Amino acid sequence: MRGRTVWVGTSWKMTKTLGEARAWVDTVVTGLTASARAAAPAGVQPFVLPAHTALASVRDLLGPASPLLLGAQNAHQGPEGAGTGEVSMRMVADAGAELVELGHSERRASFGETDATVALKVRAALDAGLRPLVCVGEPGPVRDAGEEIGFVAAQVAAALAPVRPEERGRVLLAYEPVWAIGEHGRRPETAEVAPVLAEVARLGGGGSDGERPLVLYGGSVDQGNAAALLEDPSTDGLFVGRAAWEPEGFLGLLAIAASVASAARP
């Protein structure tokens, strides 16, 4: 963490109408301004991933000078054309996305996305000028069998296979153990996730000029455990779900991240 920017972001998943999205943005922007942080808390890079229907509206509300990076929750790996119900990388970039979430466990489980599919999407995202935010993580039975490191390592290796060494610094890897995410996820102990985070960071090495993917943690993150998770030496930030769906929760997490970032400076 020392000397690195702390990333804190949230995916809204399949929530928020346009009106609800506008209200969230208005409150967050007002909160940053009221705290004399018209940019962002020092040392923190915030980001938000609305549903596709709200992407362009949120872009317009934030404006070009906003400190919040905007992202999409998914995009197709192929060229535009046939693909009813899908959106291309170019389309989400045109709607304002600067990063795109790929490989979430729900996409893998419910839509049959494989490591090979994720790798294709990573390459397509980079080619479109987007930052891929790749989700990796083991389900409960794999963790129970003690095979979590090998499982996640295979996901990371597949995702990074199409990435050139000089591009590694543009990739974000979000370790989200499946047993810890969602409404019924189990809150992890920091010691449970630290070895996997360390392996993800190790596997991300090998970029040119020392560049490596950023490593985020996600899964039952809230204001009660955010600081401890951010103090892990392999962690560059947090990818948060429902604890940041209310704007006050998101602002609280940004404040915690700013405190950790300040303490980490030389």
C-alpha positions in Angstrom: 0.0 0.0 0.0 2.9 2.4 0.7 3.0 5.1 -1.9 0.1 3.7 -3.9 -3.3 5.2 -4.5 -6.1 3.4 -2.7 -9.0 2.4 -5.0 -12.5 2.2 -3.7 -15.5 1.4 -5.9 -18.9 -0.1 -6.0 -21.0 -2.0 -8.5 -24.7 -1.3 -8.2 -25.5 -4.7 -9.8 -29.1 -4.9 -11.0 -30.3 -2.0 -8.8 -31.3 1.7 -9.2 -33.7 3.4 -11.5 -32.5 6.6 -13.3 -33.9 8.7 -10.5 -32.3 6.6 -7.8 -29.0 6.8 -9.7 -29.2 10.6 -9.9 -30.0 10.9 -6.2 -26.9 8.7 -5.3 -24.6 10.8 -7.5 -26.0 14.1 -6.2 -25.5 13.1 -2.6 -21.9 11.8 -3.2 -20.9 14.9 -5.1 -22.4 17.1 -2.4 -20.7 15.1 0.3 -17.3 15.5 -1.4 -17.8 19.2 -1.9 -19.0 19.8 1.7 -15.8 18.1 2.9 -13.8 20.5 0.9 -12.8 17.6 -1.4 -14.0 18.9 -4.8 -11.6 16.4 -6.3 -11.4 13.3 -4.2 -10.0 12.4 -0.8 -6.2 12.6 -1.0 -4.7 9.3 -2.1 -8.0 7.8 -3.1 -9.4 6.8 -6.5 -13.2 6.3 -6.3 -15.2 4.5 -9.0 -18.8 3.5 -9.6 -20.3 0.9 -11.9 -24.0 1.6 -12.6 -26.3 -0.6 -14.6 -26.0 -0.1 -18.3 -29.3 1.8 -18.4 -27.9 4.5 -16.1 -24.3 4.7 -17.5 -24.8 7.7 -19.8 -26.9 9.6 -17.2 -24.3 9.1 -14.5 -21.6 10.3 -16.9 -23.5 13.5 -17.6 -24.2 14.1 -14.0 -20.5 13.6 -13.0 -19.2 15.7 -15.8 -15.7 15.5 -17.4 -13.8 16.8 -14.3 -15.3 14.4 -11.8 -12.9 12.4 -9.6 -15.1 9.4 -9.8 -14.2 6.9 -12.5 -17.2 5.4 -14.3 -17.4 1.8 -15.3 -19.7 -0.8 -16.8 -20.6 -4.1 -15.2 -20.0 -6.2 -18.3 -19.6 -6.0 -22.1 -19.4 -8.5 -24.9 -16.1 -9.6 -26.3 -17.1 -9.6 -29.9 -17.5 -7.0 -32.6 -20.7 -5.2 -33.0 -23.5 -6.7 -35.0 -25.5 -9.8 -34.1 -25.8 -10.2 -30.4 -29.3 -9.4 -29.2 -29.3 -8.0 -25.7 -25.6 -7.5 -25.5 -23.5 -4.3 -25.6 -20.0 -4.0 -27.0 -16.8 -2.6 -25.4 -17.0 0.4 -27.8 -20.6 1.1 -26.8 -19.9 1.2 -23.1 -16.9 3.4 -23.7 -19.1 5.7 -25.7 -21.6 5.8 -22.8 -18.8 7.0 -20.5 -17.2 3.9 -19.1 -13.5 4.0 -18.4 -13.3 0.5 -16.9 -15.4 -2.6 -17.3 -16.1 -5.4 -14.8 -15.4 -8.9 -16.1 -15.8 -12.4 -14.8 -18.0 -11.8 -11.8 -19.0 -15.1 -10.2 -22.6 -14.4 -11.0 -21.7 -14.1 -14.7 -19.7 -17.3 -14.5 -22.4 -19.3 -12.6 -25.6 -17.9 -14.3 -24.4 -17.1 -17.8 -21.8 -19.8 -18.4 -18.8 -17.5 -18.7 -15.5 -19.5 -18.5 -11.9 -18.5 -18.0 -11.5 -18.5 -21.8 -14.5 -16.1 -22.2 -13.1 -13.8 -19.6 -9.7 -13.8 -21.4 -11.4 -12.8 -24.6 -13.2 -10.0 -22.8 -10.0 -8.7 -21.2 -8.3 -8.4 -24.6 -11.4 -6.7 -26.1 -11.5 -4.2 -23.2 -7.9 -3.3 -23.6 -8.3 -2.9 -27.3 -11.2 -0.5 -26.7 -9.1 1.6 -24.4 -10.9 0.4 -21.2 -9.4 -0.9 -18.0 -10.5 -4.5 -17.3 -11.6 -5.1 -13.7 -11.4 -8.9 -13.5 -13.2 -10.7 -10.7 -11.7 -13.9 -9.4 -12.6 -16.0 -6.4 -13.3 -19.5 -5.1 -16.7 -21.0 -4.1 -17.2 -22.4 -0.6 -16.5 -26.1 -1.4 -13.1 -25.2 -2.9 -12.3 -23.2 0.2 -13.4 -26.0 2.4 -11.1 -28.4 0.5 -8.1 -26.0 1.0 -7.7 -25.5 -2.7 -8.5 -21.8 -2.9 -5.0 -20.6 -4.0 -4.7 -23.0 -6.9 -8.3 -22.3 -8.0 -7.8 -18.5 -8.0 -4.3 -18.7 -9.5 -5.8 -20.5 -12.5 -8.4 -17.8 -13.0 -5.7 -15.1 -12.7 -3.4 -16.8 -15.2 -6.2 -17.2 -17.7 -7.2 -13.5 -17.4 -3.7 -12.2 -17.8 -2.7 -14.6 -20.7 -3.8 -12.1 -23.4 -2.3 -9.1 -21.6 1.0 -7.7 -22.9 3.7 -6.9 -20.2 3.3 -3.2 -20.9 -0.4 -3.4 -20.4 -0.4 -5.1 -16.9 -0.6 -1.8 -15.1 -4.0 -1.1 -16.7 -5.6 -4.3 -15.3 -7.4 -4.5 -11.9 -7.8 -7.9 -10.3 -10.6 -8.1 -7.7 -10.4 -11.1 -5.4 -14.0 -11.8 -4.3 -14.4 -15.2 -2.6 -17.8 -16.5 -3.6 -18.6 -17.6 -0.1 -18.2 -14.0 1.1 -20.2 -12.0 -1.4 -23.9 -11.2 -1.6 -26.6 -10.8 1.0 -25.9 -14.1 2.7 -22.1 -14.0 2.3 -19.9 -14.8 5.3 -17.8 -12.0 6.6 -14.1 -13.1 6.3 -11.3 -12.8 8.7 -8.4 -10.8 7.2 -6.1 -13.8 7.8 -8.4 -16.0 5.6 -8.0 -13.8 2.5 -4.5 -12.5 3.0 -2.7 -15.5 1.5 -4.9 -15.5 -1.7 -4.4 -11.7 -2.1 -0.7 -12.2 -1.8 -0.8 -14.9 -4.5 -2.9 -12.7 -6.8 -0.4 -9.9 -6.4 2.5 -12.3 -7.0 1.0 -13.6 -10.2 0.3 -10.1 -11.5 4.0 -9.4 -11.5 6.1 -9.5 -14.6 4.9 -6.3 -16.2 7.3 -3.9 -18.0 8.9 -1.2 -15.8 7.6 -3.0 -12.7 4.0 -2.4 -13.6 1.5 -4.9 -12.2 -2.2 -5.1 -12.0 -3.9 -3.5 -9.0 -5.3 -5.9 -6.5 -8.7 -5.2 -4.9 -10.6 -7.1 -2.3 -14.4 -7.6 -2.4 -16.8 -9.6 -0.3 -18.7 -8.6 2.8 -16.8 -5.3 3.0 -18.2 -2.6 5.2 -17.0 0.3 7.4 -16.3 -2.1 10.2 -13.6 -4.1 8.4 -12.5 -1.8 5.5 -9.4 -0.4 7.3 -8.1 -3.8 8.3 -8.5 -5.1 4.7 -6.8 -2.0 3.3 -3.8 -2.5 5.6 -3.0 -5.8 3.9 0.3 -5.3 2.1 -1.0 -6.9 -1.1 -4.2 -4.9 -1.3 -4.6 -1.7 -3.4 -8.2 -1.1 -2.7 -11.7 -2.4 -2.2 -14.6 -3.4 -4.5 -17.8 -3.0 -2.5 -21.3 -4.1 -2.9 -24.4 -3.2 -0.8 -22.4 -1.4 1.9 -21.8 1.4 -0.7 -25.3 1.4 -2.4 -26.3 4.2 -0.1 -24.3 7.3 -0.8 -23.5 7.9 2.9 -21.9 4.4 3.0 -19.8 5.1 0.0 -18.6 8.4 1.5 -17.8 6.7 4.7 -15.6 4.1 3.0 -13.8 6.9 1.0 -13.0 8.6 4.3 -11.6 5.4 5.8 -9.5 4.8 2.6 -8.2 8.4 2.8 -7.1 7.8 6.4 -5.3 4.5 5.5 -3.7 6.2 2.5 -2.5 9.1 4.7 -1.0 6.8 7.2 0.8 4.8 4.5 2.7 7.8 3.1 6.4 8.2 4.0 
